[in-house]
Amino acid sequence: MTDLELKDLNHFRGTEQYYNYMGLKLTDGVHYIMENGYSWLVSDAAVILKMRPEVRNQSFVAIHLKLLPESRAKVIYEDGDNKVLYEQYYELTDAKREIKLFFVENVLMLRSEY
């Protein structure tokens, strides 16, 4: 059963295994969110991290899923100094929780795994 509220999200502190996905390495925590209804977030992030020129050359990227009213959302890509590099809007999402990911040295991880 999918857990869109990600009840076990706070249990991830580091990773025991990396998962290869679209040319990136994913941590256990990112794999967990993918298995629980947020694979769209990870797949979109992988494409943007590899394809968007303003994002792909950064040594550090913070990715923040923010929930908006009326089941909408936006994902903000920032550098290490809180400078917005790119924003992606979603007119409809079933996401129940805001998530922050970090991308460092080709590894996509939860903030708690950094």
C-alpha positions, 0 to 999 in steps of 0.5 A, a space after each residue: 500500500 502506498 503511503 503518501 504521507 510518508 510516515 517513515 520518512 524521519 527514519 532515514 539517516 544516511 544510506 546502506 544502498 545506492 540505487 541507479 536511476 536515470 544516470 543518478 545514484 539514489 539513497 535508501 530514503 529517495 527510494 522509499 519516497 519513490 515506492 510511496 507515490 513520489 516517483 514523479 518527483 524523482 523522475 522529474 528531478 532527474 530530468 531537470 538535473 541533467 537537462 536544464 543548463 541553469 541546474 546541471 552545472 551546479 555542485 549542490 542543488 536543493 530541491 524543495 517540493 512545496 504544496 500549494 492550495 487546491 492540490 497544486 504544487 511547485 518544485 523549487 531548485 536552488 543552489 547552496 546559497 538559496 538562489 532559485 535556479 529553476 521552478 516547476 509548477 504542477 496543476 494537480 498532485 496527490 502529494 500529502 507532504 512537502 519534501 526537501 532533497 539534496 543533489 551532491 556528487 551525482 547522488 540524490 538524497 533526503 535532507 536527513 541523509 546529507 
